[in-house]
């Protein structure tokens, strides 16, 4: 790998670490890396190529055991396992209610000041980037077309939000069983839409 490519990846990762909502403009990343925009474009012809490479690098480093890399399972099961790991820390019942109470007090109850809005958007962006990374891995394997996955990311994030609320509410039947059914339905919709 060329050193200018590595410098670009390092600069972009630093920018994301400093500001999770960073857009990674070509000029800003090139300036930070100390390379020309032409050099950056040589290695990463599109902003999407740059974003995918940076996300891949970050998640490989931060989460070396990410279920998305377990190729012994089909893409469908790997994506469900990834989504499950997002829900797991929330717990069920009282734990989930505590988590939603914290979110309510941080983002819903206060006036939507610029600071509150920025904090929420940073939190939301971090979650979206994680889902985007999983879809990018599946696209690289051919399970999805190589395209912008914005709609699929938003859909899966919304499903996760709904399931996390459901975990906090009283339930009449097995939450984990219905949650699994919902996750597979959502993943099937994303994978089948990509195949269409």
C-alpha positions as CSV (number, residue, x, y, z in Angstrom):
1,X,0.0,0.0,0.0
2,X,1.2,3.4,-0.8
3,X,2.1,5.8,2.0
4,X,-0.1,8.6,0.6
5,X,-3.1,6.1,0.8
6,X,-2.3,5.3,4.4
7,X,-1.9,9.1,5.2
8,X,-5.3,9.7,3.7
9,X,-6.9,6.9,5.7
10,X,-5.3,8.0,8.9
11,X,-6.3,11.7,8.4
12,X,-9.9,10.7,7.6
13,X,-10.1,8.4,10.7
14,X,-8.8,11.2,12.9
15,X,-11.4,13.6,11.5
16,X,-14.2,11.1,12.3
17,X,-12.7,10.5,15.8
18,X,-12.7,14.3,16.4
19,X,-16.2,14.8,15.0
20,X,-18.4,11.8,14.4
21,X,-20.6,13.9,12.1
22,X,-17.6,14.8,9.9
23,X,-18.5,14.7,6.2
24,X,-15.0,13.8,4.9
25,X,-14.8,16.4,2.1
26,X,-12.0,15.6,-0.4
27,X,-10.3,18.9,0.2
28,X,-10.4,18.7,4.0
29,X,-9.1,15.2,4.1
30,X,-6.3,15.9,1.5
31,X,-5.2,19.0,3.4
32,X,-5.2,17.1,6.7
33,X,-3.2,14.2,5.1
34,X,-0.8,16.6,3.4
35,X,-1.5,15.2,-0.1
36,X,-3.0,16.7,-3.2
37,X,-6.7,16.2,-4.0
38,X,-5.5,14.4,-7.2
39,X,-3.5,11.9,-5.1
40,X,-6.5,11.3,-2.8
41,X,-8.7,10.8,-5.9
42,X,-6.2,8.4,-7.3
43,X,-6.6,6.1,-4.3
44,X,-10.3,6.9,-3.6
45,X,-12.1,8.0,-6.9
46,X,-15.3,8.8,-5.0
47,X,-16.2,10.1,-1.5
48,X,-18.0,6.8,-1.1
49,X,-14.9,4.8,-1.7
50,X,-13.1,6.9,0.9
51,X,-15.9,6.6,3.4
52,X,-16.1,2.8,2.9
53,X,-12.3,2.3,3.3
54,X,-12.2,4.5,6.5
55,X,-15.2,2.8,8.0
56,X,-13.7,-0.6,7.2
57,X,-10.4,0.4,8.8
58,X,-12.1,1.8,12.0
59,X,-14.4,-1.2,12.5
60,X,-11.7,-3.8,11.8
61,X,-9.6,-2.1,14.5
62,X,-12.3,-1.4,17.1
63,X,-14.3,-4.5,16.6
64,X,-12.1,-7.4,15.4
65,X,-14.7,-10.0,16.3
66,X,-17.6,-8.3,14.5
67,X,-20.1,-11.0,13.5
68,X,-20.3,-9.5,9.9
69,X,-16.9,-11.1,9.3
70,X,-17.9,-14.6,10.3
71,X,-18.2,-16.0,6.8
72,X,-19.2,-19.5,8.1
73,X,-22.7,-18.0,8.3
74,X,-24.9,-16.8,5.5
75,X,-25.1,-13.0,5.0
76,X,-28.7,-13.0,6.4
77,X,-27.7,-14.5,9.7
78,X,-24.6,-12.4,10.1
79,X,-26.5,-9.2,9.6
80,X,-29.2,-10.3,12.2
81,X,-26.4,-11.1,14.6
82,X,-24.9,-7.6,14.1
83,X,-28.2,-6.0,14.7
84,X,-28.7,-8.1,17.8
85,X,-25.4,-6.9,19.3
86,X,-26.7,-3.3,19.1
87,X,-29.8,-4.3,21.1
88,X,-28.0,-6.5,23.7
89,X,-26.6,-3.7,25.8
90,X,-30.0,-2.2,26.3
91,X,-31.2,-5.2,28.2
92,X,-34.9,-6.0,28.7
93,X,-37.5,-4.6,31.1
94,X,-36.0,-2.4,33.8
95,X,-32.6,-2.1,32.1
96,X,-34.3,-1.0,28.9
97,X,-36.5,1.5,30.7
98,X,-33.4,3.0,32.4
99,X,-31.7,3.4,29.0
100,X,-34.8,5.1,27.5
101,X,-35.1,7.3,30.6
102,X,-31.6,8.5,30.0
103,X,-32.3,9.1,26.3
104,X,-35.5,10.9,27.1
105,X,-33.8,13.2,29.6
106,X,-30.9,13.9,27.3
107,X,-32.6,14.4,24.0
108,X,-36.4,14.7,24.3
109,X,-37.2,16.5,27.6
110,X,-34.9,19.5,27.1
111,X,-35.5,22.3,24.6
112,X,-33.9,21.3,21.3
113,X,-30.9,23.6,21.6
114,X,-28.1,23.4,19.1
115,X,-26.1,21.6,21.6
116,X,-28.8,19.0,22.2
117,X,-29.4,18.6,18.5
118,X,-25.6,18.2,17.8
119,X,-25.3,15.6,20.6
120,X,-28.2,13.6,19.3
121,X,-27.1,13.8,15.7
122,X,-23.6,12.6,16.6
123,X,-25.1,9.6,18.5
124,X,-27.4,8.8,15.5
125,X,-24.5,9.2,13.0
126,X,-22.3,6.8,14.9
127,X,-25.1,4.1,14.8
128,X,-25.8,4.8,11.1
129,X,-22.1,4.5,10.2
130,X,-21.9,1.1,11.9
131,X,-24.9,-0.2,10.0
132,X,-23.5,1.3,6.8
133,X,-20.3,-0.6,7.4
134,X,-22.1,-3.9,7.7
135,X,-24.0,-3.3,4.5
136,X,-20.8,-2.3,2.7
137,X,-19.2,-5.6,3.8
138,X,-22.1,-7.5,2.4
139,X,-22.0,-5.5,-0.8
140,X,-18.3,-6.3,-1.2
141,X,-19.2,-10.0,-1.0
142,X,-22.0,-9.7,-3.5
143,X,-24.9,-10.1,-1.1
144,X,-26.1,-6.6,-1.9
145,X,-25.4,-4.3,-4.9
146,X,-22.6,-1.8,-4.4
147,X,-24.6,1.4,-4.0
148,X,-25.5,4.0,-1.4
149,X,-27.3,2.2,1.3
150,X,-28.8,5.3,2.9
151,X,-32.4,4.1,2.8
152,X,-31.5,0.6,4.1
153,X,-29.4,2.1,6.9
154,X,-32.3,4.4,7.9
155,X,-34.8,1.5,7.8
156,X,-32.6,-0.8,9.9
157,X,-31.9,2.0,12.4
158,X,-35.7,2.7,12.7
159,X,-36.3,-1.1,13.3
160,X,-33.6,-1.1,16.0
161,X,-35.2,2.0,17.7
162,X,-38.6,0.4,17.7
163,X,-37.3,-2.9,19.1
164,X,-35.4,-1.1,21.8
165,X,-38.6,0.7,22.9
166,X,-40.5,-2.6,22.8
167,X,-37.9,-4.1,25.2
168,X,-38.8,-1.3,27.7
169,X,-42.6,-2.0,27.5
170,X,-44.5,-4.7,29.2
171,X,-44.9,-7.7,26.9
172,X,-47.3,-10.5,26.8
173,X,-45.2,-12.9,24.8
174,X,-41.5,-13.7,24.4
175,X,-39.8,-10.5,23.5
176,X,-36.7,-12.2,22.2
177,X,-38.7,-14.5,19.9
178,X,-40.7,-11.7,18.4
179,X,-37.6,-9.6,18.2
180,X,-35.8,-12.3,16.2
181,X,-38.7,-12.6,13.8
182,X,-38.7,-8.8,13.3
183,X,-35.0,-8.7,12.7
184,X,-35.1,-11.5,10.1
185,X,-38.1,-9.7,8.4
186,X,-36.1,-6.5,8.3
187,X,-32.9,-8.1,7.0
188,X,-34.9,-10.1,4.4
189,X,-36.4,-6.8,3.2
190,X,-33.0,-5.2,2.9
191,X,-31.3,-8.2,1.2
192,X,-34.3,-8.9,-1.2
193,X,-34.6,-5.2,-2.1
194,X,-30.9,-5.3,-3.0
195,X,-31.5,-8.3,-5.2
196,X,-34.4,-6.7,-7.1
